[in-house]
């Protein structure tokens, strides 16, 4: 979107970036954000910087949506979402040291970690 662009919130809106419409009207393969998980509720999913969800399938009264966590959720087709993705996609590339530590890459406090490779144990046996 650019300065001066408009967006429409309507059941009859076109599938265009920025427009908000029910999940039933959004075609498969479209990236969405600001997803309401229940009809007539606030948007709860895919709202952070650089995030988006994807419409994977339509199944009667439900729509299958692939969340940013790669989880696939069944959401009622009458729930609403915005077409497109949240700006600042570089944010998805930022990984903190603590996330690396949880994945086993490095310890969060490596100078003080007693099991650091090449460091003697803190207590003799």
C-alpha positions as CSV (number, residue, x, y, z in Angstrom):
1,X,0.0,0.0,0.0
2,X,1.1,3.5,-0.6
3,X,0.0,6.9,0.6
4,X,-3.5,7.7,-0.8
5,X,-4.5,4.0,-1.3
6,X,-7.9,3.0,0.1
7,X,-9.1,-0.3,1.5
8,X,-12.6,-1.7,1.8
9,X,-14.2,-3.6,4.7
10,X,-17.1,-5.4,3.1
11,X,-18.5,-8.8,2.2
12,X,-18.5,-7.7,-1.5
13,X,-15.0,-6.2,-1.5
14,X,-12.5,-7.4,-4.2
15,X,-9.7,-9.6,-3.1
16,X,-7.0,-6.9,-3.1
17,X,-4.2,-6.1,-0.7
18,X,-5.6,-4.2,2.3
19,X,-9.2,-5.2,1.9
20,X,-11.0,-7.0,4.7
21,X,-13.6,-9.7,4.0
22,X,-14.9,-13.0,5.2
23,X,-12.7,-16.1,4.8
24,X,-15.3,-17.7,2.6
25,X,-14.7,-15.1,-0.1
26,X,-10.9,-15.3,-0.1
27,X,-9.5,-17.8,-2.6
28,X,-7.1,-20.6,-1.8
29,X,-3.4,-19.6,-1.8
30,X,-4.0,-16.0,-0.7
31,X,-1.9,-14.5,2.1
32,X,-3.9,-13.0,4.8
33,X,-3.3,-11.2,8.1
34,X,-5.3,-9.8,11.1
35,X,-7.3,-13.1,11.2
36,X,-10.3,-13.4,13.5
37,X,-10.5,-16.9,14.9
38,X,-14.3,-16.7,15.5
39,X,-17.0,-14.8,13.8
40,X,-17.9,-11.4,15.3
41,X,-14.6,-11.3,17.4
42,X,-11.4,-9.3,17.3
43,X,-8.5,-10.3,15.1
44,X,-6.2,-12.6,17.0
45,X,-3.7,-14.2,14.6
46,X,-1.0,-13.0,12.2
47,X,-0.7,-9.5,13.5
48,X,3.0,-9.1,14.3
49,X,5.5,-7.5,12.0
50,X,6.3,-9.6,8.9
51,X,3.7,-12.2,9.7
52,X,1.0,-13.7,7.4
53,X,-1.2,-16.7,7.2
54,X,-2.3,-18.6,4.1
55,X,-5.7,-19.9,3.1
56,X,-5.1,-23.6,2.3
57,X,-8.5,-25.0,1.7
58,X,-12.3,-24.4,1.8
59,X,-14.3,-27.2,3.6
60,X,-18.0,-26.4,3.8
61,X,-18.6,-24.1,6.7
62,X,-14.8,-24.0,7.5
63,X,-11.7,-22.6,6.0
64,X,-8.3,-24.2,6.6
65,X,-5.7,-21.6,7.4
66,X,-1.9,-22.2,7.7
67,X,-0.7,-20.0,10.6
68,X,2.7,-18.4,10.8
69,X,3.7,-21.2,13.2
70,X,2.9,-23.7,10.3
71,X,0.0,-25.0,12.2
72,X,-3.2,-25.5,10.1
73,X,-6.4,-24.4,11.8
74,X,-10.0,-24.9,10.9
75,X,-11.7,-21.5,11.2
76,X,-15.4,-20.8,10.5
77,X,-15.8,-19.3,7.0
78,X,-17.8,-16.4,8.4
79,X,-14.7,-15.1,10.3
80,X,-12.9,-12.1,8.8
81,X,-9.4,-11.5,7.6
82,X,-7.4,-8.8,5.7
83,X,-5.7,-9.7,2.4
84,X,-1.9,-9.3,2.3
85,X,0.8,-9.5,4.9
86,X,2.0,-7.2,7.7
87,X,4.8,-4.9,6.8
88,X,8.4,-5.1,7.9
89,X,9.2,-8.6,6.7
90,X,12.8,-8.3,7.9
91,X,11.5,-8.7,11.4
92,X,11.0,-12.4,10.8
93,X,14.8,-12.8,10.2
94,X,15.8,-11.3,13.6
95,X,16.6,-14.1,16.0
96,X,17.5,-13.4,19.6
97,X,20.2,-15.2,21.5
98,X,17.7,-16.8,23.7
99,X,15.9,-18.3,20.8
100,X,19.2,-19.8,19.6
101,X,19.8,-21.1,23.1
102,X,16.5,-22.8,23.1
103,X,17.4,-24.5,19.8
104,X,20.7,-25.6,21.3
105,X,23.0,-23.4,19.3
106,X,24.6,-21.5,22.2
107,X,23.9,-21.1,25.9
108,X,22.2,-17.9,26.9
109,X,24.9,-17.1,29.5
110,X,27.9,-19.0,28.0
111,X,30.7,-17.5,30.1
112,X,29.0,-18.9,33.3
113,X,27.7,-22.1,31.9
114,X,29.2,-25.1,33.8
115,X,28.9,-27.5,30.9
116,X,30.5,-25.3,28.3
117,X,32.9,-27.4,26.1
118,X,36.5,-26.9,26.9
119,X,35.8,-25.5,30.4
120,X,36.6,-27.4,33.5
121,X,33.7,-28.3,35.8
122,X,33.0,-25.9,38.6
123,X,33.3,-28.7,41.2
124,X,35.8,-31.4,41.5
125,X,34.7,-34.9,42.2
